[in-house]
C-alpha cells in the first residue's frame, strides 16, 4: 500500500511510497508502472476525496521524476 487513510479520511503516504520515489530517482526512471491499484490504494475507491488524494500523490511522483506514473486497475472477473 502506498497510501492509507486512518481515522479522519486524510491520506498519508507509506514508507513504500517513499521507497518507490527514491528508487525511481536513483535509477533516473521517467516512467513508473504500478500494478494494481487494488494493492496500492489503501482507501475506499467510492470516496472521491480519497481517490483524489492518491492521484495527487502519484502526480507528485511524476513531477519529481519529470515523467509519468501509470496506475493499472483490473476489473472484477465477475463483471
Backbone bond lengths (Angstrom), bond angles and torsions (degrees), N, CA, C in turn:
res aa  C-N    CA-C-N  psi(-1)  N-CA   C-N-CA  omega(-1)  CA-C   N-CA-C  phi
1 X - - - 1.455 - - 1.524 108.65 -
2 X 1.329 116.32 132.88 1.459 121.13 179.91 1.525 112.38 -98.21
3 X 1.353 116.56 -21.17 1.459 120.91 178.14 1.519 108.32 -148.03
4 X 1.324 115.51 137.26 1.468 120.81 176.17 1.520 108.85 -127.19
5 X 1.302 115.35 166.83 1.465 121.57 -173.58 1.525 110.46 -131.33
6 X 1.311 117.22 78.45 1.465 119.70 179.76 1.532 110.74 -78.40
7 X 1.298 115.74 145.06 1.459 121.53 170.26 1.504 117.91 61.95
8 X 1.317 116.36 -99.12 1.469 121.61 -168.70 1.527 114.82 -83.30
9 X 1.313 119.05 3.68 1.457 121.37 179.00 1.515 114.67 89.72
10 X 1.333 116.05 -0.50 1.457 119.72 176.12 1.524 108.56 -80.53
11 X 1.313 116.45 123.90 1.453 120.82 -177.55 1.518 112.97 -73.04
12 X 1.322 114.22 147.57 1.465 119.57 172.97 1.523 107.86 -134.43
13 X 1.314 114.96 133.61 1.456 118.81 178.37 1.521 108.69 -73.24
14 X 1.313 115.25 153.91 1.456 122.15 -178.32 1.529 109.77 -99.72
15 X 1.323 117.21 169.39 1.465 119.05 174.99 1.537 112.22 -57.12
16 X 1.328 117.20 -32.47 1.464 120.14 178.91 1.522 111.43 -61.63
17 X 1.331 117.39 -37.94 1.463 121.90 175.85 1.534 109.45 -55.63
18 X 1.316 116.16 -49.53 1.463 120.95 179.41 1.511 112.57 -63.30
19 X 1.327 116.99 -36.00 1.466 120.60 178.88 1.517 111.33 -66.27
20 X 1.323 116.45 -41.53 1.469 120.32 178.71 1.523 109.85 -62.87
21 X 1.317 116.35 -46.49 1.461 120.22 179.42 1.520 111.48 -61.92
22 X 1.316 117.10 -47.22 1.470 120.70 -178.41 1.525 111.34 -62.20
23 X 1.328 117.93 -42.53 1.460 121.02 -179.58 1.528 110.98 -66.71
24 X 1.321 116.61 -40.42 1.466 119.93 178.18 1.521 110.82 -62.15
25 X 1.333 116.74 -42.37 1.466 120.23 178.69 1.521 110.80 -66.70
26 X 1.320 116.62 -41.09 1.472 121.21 179.46 1.526 111.14 -61.34
27 X 1.326 116.44 -39.29 1.463 121.29 -177.42 1.527 112.90 -84.86
28 X 1.319 116.94 -12.69 1.460 120.16 -176.14 1.519 112.43 74.81
29 X 1.328 116.11 24.27 1.467 120.73 -178.85 1.523 110.17 -66.83
30 X 1.310 115.37 143.45 1.461 120.49 174.71 1.517 111.64 -120.83
31 X 1.326 116.59 4.06 1.451 122.10 174.03 1.517 107.95 -141.65
32 X 1.318 115.78 125.65 1.459 122.00 175.24 1.513 107.00 -119.05
33 X 1.329 116.03 126.36 1.456 121.41 177.79 1.518 107.21 -109.91
34 X 1.325 115.62 121.09 1.460 122.21 -178.21 1.521 109.52 -110.13
35 X 1.329 116.36 124.53 1.454 122.13 -177.50 1.527 107.72 -134.61
36 X 1.197 117.99 117.94 1.434 137.10 8.95 1.527 109.07 -124.36
37 X 1.310 116.62 156.96 1.462 121.34 -178.61 1.522 111.79 -55.02
38 X 1.328 117.02 -37.33 1.468 121.03 -178.31 1.530 111.90 -61.94
39 X 1.336 117.69 -28.13 1.461 121.33 -179.68 1.521 113.02 -90.11
40 X 1.324 118.02 -12.89 1.455 121.09 -173.04 1.519 114.39 -113.12
41 X 1.312 116.97 -20.94 1.462 122.35 -178.23 1.518 109.02 -102.12
42 X 1.319 116.56 113.58 1.453 121.69 -176.77 1.509 113.77 -94.11
43 X 1.307 117.16 28.59 1.458 121.35 179.85 1.511 111.33 -119.26
44 X 1.313 114.97 -163.79 1.453 122.09 178.97 1.522 107.78 -104.81
45 X 1.317 116.69 115.84 1.469 120.09 -175.58 1.516 113.31 -66.18
46 X 1.319 118.04 -11.61 1.462 121.46 177.22 1.521 112.70 -89.90
47 X 1.322 117.46 -3.99 1.466 122.01 177.41 1.519 107.35 -103.04
48 X 1.318 115.12 99.92 1.469 121.14 -172.01 1.532 114.28 -55.71
49 X 1.329 119.85 -40.60 1.467 118.11 178.48 1.532 113.01 -61.49
50 X 1.317 117.79 -32.31 1.465 119.67 176.94 1.520 110.47 -69.56
51 X 1.311 116.12 -43.57 1.468 120.19 178.59 1.527 109.52 -61.08
52 X 1.332 116.48 -43.44 1.464 121.16 -179.56 1.531 110.95 -61.19
53 X 1.320 116.90 -41.72 1.471 119.99 179.04 1.530 110.76 -62.16
54 X 1.329 116.83 -40.46 1.460 120.45 179.60 1.524 110.74 -66.33
55 X 1.320 117.14 -45.79 1.466 120.63 178.49 1.527 110.47 -62.06
56 X 1.319 117.52 -39.48 1.468 120.39 176.95 1.517 111.24 -63.00
57 X 1.334 117.79 -37.69 1.462 120.88 177.50 1.528 110.33 -64.86
58 X 1.328 116.68 -41.00 1.469 119.58 177.58 1.524 110.98 -66.88
59 X 1.317 116.63 -33.60 1.463 120.66 175.80 1.525 110.34 -63.28
60 X 1.332 117.67 -38.15 1.467 120.54 176.67 1.522 110.70 -60.44
61 X 1.335 117.26 -38.41 1.467 119.70 176.73 1.523 109.85 -64.19
62 X 1.328 117.21 -47.51 1.467 121.07 -179.04 1.518 111.06 -57.61
63 X 1.319 116.67 -42.88 1.467 120.09 179.17 1.522 111.40 -66.71
64 X 1.326 116.60 -38.77 1.467 120.68 -178.55 1.523 112.00 -66.02
65 X 1.334 117.45 -31.80 1.468 120.08 -179.70 1.522 111.77 -98.56
66 X 1.333 116.68 1.12 1.465 121.61 -176.39 1.520 109.77 53.07
67 X 1.338 114.21 48.64 1.456 119.68 -176.39 1.512 111.20 -151.61
68 X 1.333 115.20 -140.18 1.457 120.50 -174.83 1.518 110.95 -139.47
69 X 1.323 114.40 155.56 1.460 122.16 173.43 1.520 106.86 -122.99
70 X 1.321 116.13 128.67 1.455 122.81 178.09 1.520 107.54 -111.27
71 X 1.319 116.79 116.71 1.462 122.63 -179.92 1.522 108.32 -104.50
72 X 1.329 116.70 121.05 1.458 121.37 -179.51 1.522 110.61 -96.74
73 X 1.296 116.30 142.91 1.454 122.97 174.09 1.524 107.26 -135.60
74 X 1.301 115.55 140.06 1.456 120.25 -177.81 1.525 109.41 -113.09
75 X 1.319 117.69 134.00 1.465 119.24 178.21 1.518 110.56 -68.97
76 X 1.312 115.66 155.83 1.457 120.65 176.77 1.532 109.81 -64.09
77 X 1.315 117.17 143.08 1.454 120.45 179.32 1.525 111.77 -64.74
78 X 1.325 116.11 -26.12 1.460 120.27 -178.36 1.528 111.90 -75.00
79 X 1.356 115.63 -11.85 1.455 119.15 177.80 1.481 110.67 93.59
